[in-house]
Amino acid sequence: MVAFSNLALAALASYAAAHPGEKHDPQRMKRELVARDYAAQVGARSLAACSGSASAQALKSRSIKRRANAVKNIRQKRGIQAPARKDKRELADLQAWEQVNHNMTGTYDYNMFTALEDVFSGNTSCILAPEITNGPYYVVGEKMRSNVKESKYCDGVDLFLEVQYIDVNTCEPIPSVAVDIWNCNATGVYSGISTSGNYAEGGYNSTYLRGIQLTDADGVASFETIFPGHYSGRAVHTHLLAHTNASVMPNGTISVWNAPVSHIGQLFWPDDLRAEVEETYPYNTNTVALTTNDEDMWSVLQADASYDPFPQYVYLGDSIEDGLFAWIQIGINGSADYTEDEYYGVAAYIDAEGGHSTGYTVGGGGGNGTGPGGNGTIPSGFPSGSISGAVPSSTGA
């Protein structure tokens, strides 16, 4: 459980000043986080009860093989011959998770005596992710794609990320979940926004390092992105947001308007890995003051004894510049809906005419939150025709 000190409450209260557009009541956050701790404990017990089932073990086996094959295929595609290299709510919880070695590269050598399970299993067990703010700059209407890199503003260390959603009540994968991913670029700038201190070239019309996919039959969505940079007041992180019952539109995009929000979360990265990445170009041109995981409010909130906010990862080669393959399993309540949560909101949306702000303040829209679509409901005049989303056969990046 969370033990909130005066220092922690002061950090909650001061967070808005470090992050333009966000306003949070620290006392309300304290109450909600205590409730979420309890939900995490219940979920962890549910997972423990079903994790030994035949179907759960079969899913684990498929996941291990899939990740191993993904790394093998990426290395072959890139012509990497060098051997792969390897090297968490209360602050104590975060630090405990940071002591866990998420870097699995040391055991990745395809040695016949090394069990693949030692490398490519999940984060100790299927995990329950607490529902935390979707953070700044969530944009609806992004392109349905696995590779979210574009020709501009996407230089950096390549990151191949596999996200797998599991039902905490059954340990079964959840297919057809619409998974949004977004993060800032190597110098700390998000696309799709137009706000003081973090303006993207192209403003609301920019889309780099953003995308959405449906999970496959094993609950998996895979993305090719870059390792995120940092910006004022935040540790390095990657945003994830999941909707169930989303629709595939006739033009091939995924509509999440009015669809239940099943997971809101942020992935964090070990500080030693971040430091290695930021020695490379263009990360090393970023002059904004750095915030570590220990100093970041949301990383502390994400981590408790039931939830590890750090993905597992392997280096694809002997240099960080060869890229990373990372994976994480996220246990959720498949029937939950967090649409009405204070921390869920749509900052902007993209339609045939381009990008538009909703005015949602947490998202950095700069308005009063009353604009169309800011609460996740479809704006007036937005196309409503849709067809049901089918489960994709694969989401490989």
C-alpha positions as CSV (number, residue, x, y, z in Angstrom):
1,M,0.0,0.0,0.0
2,V,1.0,3.6,-0.5
3,A,2.4,5.5,2.5
4,F,2.0,9.1,1.6
5,S,4.5,11.4,3.3
6,N,4.3,15.1,3.4
7,L,7.1,15.1,0.9
8,A,5.1,12.9,-1.5
9,L,2.0,15.1,-1.1
10,A,4.1,18.1,-1.8
11,A,5.3,16.5,-5.0
12,L,1.8,15.8,-6.1
13,A,0.7,19.3,-5.4
14,S,3.6,20.8,-7.3
15,Y,3.4,18.5,-10.3
16,A,1.1,20.8,-12.4
17,A,3.7,23.5,-12.4
18,A,6.2,21.2,-14.0
19,H,3.8,20.0,-16.7
20,P,1.8,22.7,-18.5
21,G,-1.9,22.0,-18.8
22,E,-2.2,19.4,-16.0
23,K,-4.2,20.1,-12.8
24,H,-4.6,17.4,-10.2
25,D,-6.0,17.4,-6.6
26,P,-3.3,15.6,-4.5
27,Q,-5.8,14.5,-1.9
28,R,-8.1,13.0,-4.5
29,M,-5.2,11.3,-6.1
30,K,-4.2,9.8,-2.8
31,R,-7.7,8.4,-2.3
32,E,-7.9,7.0,-5.8
33,L,-4.4,5.4,-5.6
34,V,-5.3,3.6,-2.3
35,A,-8.4,2.2,-4.1
36,R,-6.3,1.2,-7.1
37,D,-3.8,-0.6,-4.7
38,Y,-6.7,-2.7,-3.4
39,A,-7.8,-3.5,-7.0
40,A,-4.3,-4.5,-7.9
41,Q,-4.1,-6.9,-5.0
42,V,-7.5,-8.5,-6.0
43,G,-6.3,-8.7,-9.6
44,A,-3.0,-10.3,-8.5
45,R,-4.9,-13.0,-6.6
46,S,-7.1,-13.7,-9.6
47,L,-4.0,-14.0,-11.8
48,A,-2.3,-16.4,-9.3
49,A,-5.4,-18.6,-9.3
50,C,-5.5,-19.1,-13.1
51,S,-1.9,-18.7,-14.2
52,G,-1.2,-22.5,-13.9
53,S,-4.1,-23.5,-16.2
54,A,-3.3,-25.4,-19.4
55,S,-4.5,-22.5,-21.5
56,A,-2.4,-20.0,-19.6
57,Q,0.7,-22.2,-20.0
58,A,0.1,-22.7,-23.7
59,L,-0.2,-18.9,-24.1
60,K,3.1,-18.5,-22.2
61,S,4.8,-21.0,-24.5
62,R,3.5,-19.2,-27.6
63,S,4.6,-15.9,-26.3
64,I,8.1,-17.0,-25.6
65,K,8.5,-18.5,-29.1
66,R,7.0,-15.4,-30.7
67,R,9.4,-13.0,-29.0
68,A,12.4,-15.2,-29.8
69,N,11.4,-15.4,-33.5
70,A,10.7,-11.6,-33.6
71,V,14.2,-10.8,-32.4
72,K,15.7,-13.4,-34.8
73,N,13.8,-11.9,-37.7
74,I,14.7,-8.3,-36.8
75,R,18.4,-9.1,-36.5
76,Q,18.3,-10.9,-39.9
77,K,16.4,-8.1,-41.6
78,R,18.9,-5.6,-40.3
79,G,22.0,-7.7,-41.1
80,I,23.1,-7.7,-37.4
81,Q,25.9,-10.3,-37.0
82,A,27.3,-9.2,-33.7
83,P,26.1,-11.2,-30.6
84,A,23.2,-9.5,-28.8
85,R,24.3,-7.8,-25.6
86,K,22.7,-7.8,-22.1
87,D,23.4,-6.1,-19.3
88,K,9.3,0.6,-9.0
89,R,4.1,3.6,-5.8
90,E,6.3,4.2,-2.9
91,L,9.8,5.2,-3.9
92,A,11.0,1.9,-2.3
93,D,8.7,-0.1,-4.6
94,L,10.0,1.7,-7.7
95,Q,13.6,1.2,-6.6
96,A,12.9,-2.5,-5.8
97,W,11.6,-3.0,-9.4
98,E,14.7,-1.1,-10.7
99,Q,16.8,-3.7,-8.9
100,V,15.2,-6.4,-11.0
101,N,17.4,-6.9,-14.1
102,H,15.0,-6.2,-17.0
103,N,17.8,-6.5,-19.5
104,M,17.7,-10.0,-20.8
105,T,20.4,-9.6,-23.5
106,G,23.0,-11.5,-21.5
107,T,21.1,-14.8,-21.8
108,Y,20.2,-14.1,-25.4
109,D,22.7,-16.0,-27.6
110,Y,20.6,-18.9,-29.0
111,N,22.9,-21.2,-27.1
112,M,21.4,-24.7,-27.3
113,F,21.8,-25.0,-23.5
114,T,19.9,-21.7,-22.8
115,A,16.1,-22.2,-22.4
116,L,14.2,-19.6,-24.3
117,E,12.0,-19.2,-21.2
118,D,15.0,-17.7,-19.4
119,V,15.1,-14.9,-21.9
120,F,11.6,-14.3,-23.3
121,S,9.2,-15.0,-20.5
122,G,6.9,-12.2,-19.2
123,N,7.6,-9.8,-16.3
124,T,7.8,-12.5,-13.6
125,S,4.1,-13.1,-14.1
126,C,1.2,-11.5,-15.8
127,I,0.8,-8.1,-14.2
128,L,-2.0,-5.8,-13.2
129,A,-1.5,-2.3,-14.4
130,P,-3.0,0.5,-12.2
131,E,-5.1,3.0,-14.2
132,I,-3.0,6.2,-14.2
133,T,-3.5,9.4,-16.2
134,N,-3.1,9.0,-19.9
135,G,-0.7,11.9,-19.6
136,P,-0.5,14.8,-22.0
137,Y,-1.4,15.0,-25.6
138,Y,-3.7,12.0,-26.3
139,V,-5.0,12.3,-29.9
140,V,-7.8,10.2,-31.3
141,G,-7.8,9.2,-35.0
142,E,-4.2,8.3,-35.4
143,K,-3.1,6.0,-38.3
144,M,-3.6,2.3,-37.9
145,R,0.0,1.1,-38.2
146,S,2.7,-0.9,-36.5
147,N,5.7,1.3,-37.6
148,V,5.0,4.8,-36.1
149,K,8.2,6.3,-37.3
150,E,8.1,8.9,-40.0
151,S,10.7,10.6,-42.2
152,K,11.1,13.6,-39.9
153,Y,11.6,14.1,-36.2
154,C,12.0,10.3,-35.6
155,D,15.8,9.9,-35.4
156,G,16.9,7.9,-32.4
157,V,17.4,4.4,-31.0
158,D,14.9,2.1,-32.6
159,L,12.6,0.3,-30.2
160,F,10.5,-2.7,-31.2
161,L,7.8,-3.0,-28.5
162,E,5.4,-5.9,-27.9
163,V,2.4,-5.2,-25.6
164,Q,0.2,-8.1,-24.6
165,Y,-3.1,-7.7,-22.8
166,I,-4.4,-10.5,-20.5
167,D,-7.7,-10.7,-18.7
168,V,-6.9,-10.8,-14.9
169,N,-10.0,-12.9,-14.2
170,T,-9.2,-15.7,-16.7
171,C,-5.5,-15.3,-17.7
172,E,-6.8,-15.5,-21.3
173,P,-5.5,-13.0,-23.9
174,I,-7.9,-10.2,-25.0
175,P,-8.2,-9.9,-28.8
176,S,-9.4,-6.8,-30.7
177,V,-8.2,-4.3,-28.1
178,A,-7.5,-1.0,-29.8
179,V,-4.0,0.0,-28.4
180,D,-2.8,3.6,-28.9
181,I,0.9,4.3,-28.4
182,W,2.7,7.7,-28.3
183,N,5.8,9.2,-27.0
184,C,8.0,12.3,-27.5
185,N,10.9,12.3,-29.9
186,A,14.6,12.2,-28.9
187,T,14.6,15.9,-28.0
188,G,11.4,15.7,-25.9
189,V,8.8,17.0,-28.4
190,Y,5.4,15.3,-29.0
191,S,3.6,15.4,-32.3
192,G,-0.1,16.3,-32.5
193,I,0.0,19.3,-30.1
194,S,0.3,23.0,-30.1
195,T,1.1,24.2,-26.5
196,S,3.6,26.5,-24.9
197,G,6.9,24.8,-24.2
198,N,6.2,21.7,-26.3
199,Y,5.2,22.8,-29.8
200,A,5.4,20.2,-32.6
201,E,6.2,21.3,-36.1
202,G,2.9,21.0,-37.9
203,G,1.0,21.3,-34.7
204,Y,-2.2,19.3,-34.6
205,N,-1.6,17.9,-38.0
206,S,1.6,16.2,-37.1
207,T,1.5,12.4,-36.4
208,Y,5.0,11.1,-35.9
209,L,5.6,8.5,-33.2
210,R,1.8,7.9,-32.8
211,G,-0.2,5.0,-33.9
212,I,-3.0,2.5,-33.1
213,Q,-3.5,-1.2,-33.6
214,L,-5.9,-4.0,-32.7
215,T,-4.5,-6.9,-30.6
216,D,-4.4,-10.3,-32.3
217,A,-5.8,-13.6,-31.0
218,D,-3.0,-13.7,-28.4
219,G,-3.8,-10.2,-27.1
220,V,-0.6,-8.8,-28.8
221,A,0.0,-5.5,-30.5
222,S,3.6,-4.8,-31.8
223,F,5.0,-1.4,-32.6
224,E,8.2,-0.1,-34.1
225,T,9.0,3.3,-32.6
226,I,12.1,4.9,-30.9
227,F,13.3,5.1,-27.4
228,P,11.7,8.3,-26.0
229,G,13.6,11.4,-25.0
230,H,12.9,13.5,-22.0
231,Y,11.2,16.9,-21.3
232,S,10.7,19.1,-18.3
233,G,9.3,17.5,-15.2
234,R,9.0,13.9,-16.5
235,A,11.2,10.8,-16.5
236,V,11.5,9.0,-19.8
237,H,8.2,7.2,-20.6
238,T,6.0,5.7,-23.3
239,H,2.2,6.1,-23.2
240,L,-0.3,3.3,-23.8
241,L,-4.1,3.6,-23.9
242,A,-6.5,0.7,-24.7
243,H,-10.1,0.6,-25.7
244,T,-12.3,-2.4,-26.1
245,N,-15.2,-2.7,-28.6
246,A,-13.6,-0.2,-30.9
247,S,-14.6,-0.1,-34.6
248,V,-12.7,-0.3,-37.9
249,M,-13.9,2.5,-40.2
250,P,-14.5,2.0,-43.9
251,N,-11.3,4.0,-44.6
252,G,-9.2,1.5,-42.5
253,T,-8.8,3.7,-39.4
254,I,-9.9,2.6,-36.0
255,S,-12.6,4.6,-34.2
256,V,-12.5,4.6,-30.4
257,W,-15.1,7.3,-29.9
258,N,-17.6,6.1,-27.2
259,A,-15.6,2.8,-26.8
260,P,-14.9,1.7,-23.3
261,V,-11.4,2.6,-21.9
262,S,-9.9,-0.5,-20.5
263,H,-6.4,0.6,-19.6
264,I,-4.6,3.9,-19.2
265,G,-0.9,3.6,-18.5
266,Q,2.7,4.6,-19.0
267,L,5.8,2.4,-19.4
268,F,9.0,3.6,-17.8
269,W,12.6,2.7,-18.6
270,P,15.5,1.9,-16.3
271,D,17.7,5.0,-15.7
272,D,20.9,3.1,-16.7
273,L,19.4,2.2,-20.0
274,R,18.1,5.8,-20.5
275,A,21.6,7.2,-19.7
276,E,23.2,4.9,-22.3
277,V,20.6,6.0,-24.9
278,E,21.1,9.6,-24.2
279,E,24.8,9.5,-24.9
280,T,23.9,9.0,-28.6
281,Y,22.7,11.5,-31.2
282,P,20.2,13.3,-31.2
283,Y,19.4,12.6,-27.6
284,N,22.7,14.3,-26.6
285,T,21.5,17.6,-28.1
286,N,18.6,17.8,-25.6
287,T,19.5,20.6,-23.1
288,V,16.3,20.3,-21.0
289,A,16.9,19.4,-17.3
290,L,16.6,15.6,-16.7
291,T,14.1,14.0,-14.3
292,T,15.0,10.5,-13.0
293,N,12.5,7.8,-12.3
294,D,12.9,8.4,-8.6
295,E,12.0,12.1,-9.1
296,D,9.0,11.5,-11.4
297,M,5.6,11.5,-9.7
298,W,3.9,9.2,-12.2
299,S,6.6,6.5,-12.2
300,V,6.3,6.3,-8.4
301,L,2.6,6.0,-8.7
302,Q,2.8,3.3,-11.4
303,A,5.0,1.0,-9.3
304,D,3.8,-0.9,-6.3
305,A,4.5,-4.5,-5.1
306,S,1.9,-5.8,-7.7
307,Y,3.0,-3.9,-10.7
308,D,6.3,-3.6,-12.5
309,P,6.3,-0.5,-14.8
310,F,9.5,-1.5,-16.7
311,P,9.3,-3.7,-19.8
312,Q,11.8,-6.5,-20.3
313,Y,14.2,-5.9,-23.1
314,V,17.2,-7.2,-25.1
315,Y,19.8,-5.3,-27.2
316,L,19.5,-6.4,-30.8
317,G,23.3,-6.2,-31.3
318,D,26.4,-5.3,-29.4
319,S,25.6,-1.5,-29.6
320,I,22.7,0.4,-28.2
321,E,22.5,2.0,-31.6
322,D,21.5,-1.4,-33.1
323,G,18.2,-1.0,-31.3
324,L,16.1,-2.7,-28.6
325,F,13.4,-5.3,-28.5
326,A,11.1,-4.9,-25.5
327,W,8.0,-6.6,-24.2
328,I,5.4,-6.4,-21.4
329,Q,2.3,-8.2,-20.4
330,I,-0.5,-6.1,-18.9
331,G,-3.3,-7.7,-16.9
332,I,-6.6,-5.8,-17.1
333,N,-10.2,-6.2,-16.3
334,G,-11.7,-6.7,-19.8
335,S,-15.1,-5.4,-18.7
336,A,-13.8,-2.2,-17.0
337,D,-14.5,1.2,-18.5
338,Y,-12.5,4.3,-17.3
339,T,-14.1,6.7,-19.7
340,E,-15.4,8.8,-16.8
341,D,-12.1,8.8,-15.0
342,E,-10.8,12.3,-14.4
343,Y,-7.5,11.4,-15.9
344,Y,-8.9,10.2,-19.2
345,G,-9.4,12.9,-21.9
346,V,-8.8,13.6,-25.5
347,A,-6.5,16.5,-26.3
348,A,-7.1,16.5,-30.0
349,Y,-8.5,14.5,-32.8
350,I,-7.7,13.9,-36.5
351,D,-10.2,13.7,-39.3
352,A,-10.2,14.1,-43.0
353,E,-9.7,17.9,-42.6
354,G,-6.7,17.5,-40.3
355,G,-6.0,17.9,-36.6
356,H,-8.3,19.7,-34.1
357,S,-7.9,20.7,-30.5
358,T,-10.7,19.7,-28.1
359,G,-9.6,22.2,-25.4
360,Y,-9.0,19.4,-22.9
361,T,-6.6,20.9,-20.3
362,V,-4.7,17.7,-19.2
363,G,-3.9,17.1,-22.8
364,G,-2.3,20.5,-23.3
365,G,-5.1,21.8,-25.5
366,G,-5.1,25.0,-23.6
367,G,-8.9,25.3,-23.4
368,N,-11.5,24.7,-20.7
369,G,-12.2,21.1,-21.5
370,T,-15.6,21.8,-23.0
371,G,-14.6,21.4,-26.6
372,P,-16.0,18.6,-28.7
373,G,-14.6,15.2,-28.0
374,G,-12.6,16.2,-24.9
375,N,-14.4,13.7,-22.8
376,G,-14.1,10.9,-25.3
377,T,-17.5,11.3,-26.9
378,I,-17.7,11.7,-30.6
379,P,-17.7,15.3,-31.8
380,S,-20.7,16.6,-33.7
381,G,-20.5,15.9,-37.4
382,F,-17.8,13.2,-37.1
383,P,-18.4,10.2,-39.4
384,S,-20.4,7.6,-37.6
385,G,-20.4,4.7,-40.1
386,S,-18.3,1.8,-39.0
387,I,-17.8,-1.9,-39.3
388,S,-16.9,-4.2,-36.5
389,G,-13.2,-4.8,-36.0
390,A,-11.9,-8.2,-36.8
391,V,-9.1,-9.9,-34.9
392,P,-5.9,-9.4,-36.9
393,S,-3.9,-12.5,-37.7
394,S,-0.7,-10.8,-36.6
395,T,0.6,-7.4,-35.5
396,G,4.3,-8.0,-36.1
397,A,6.2,-4.7,-36.6
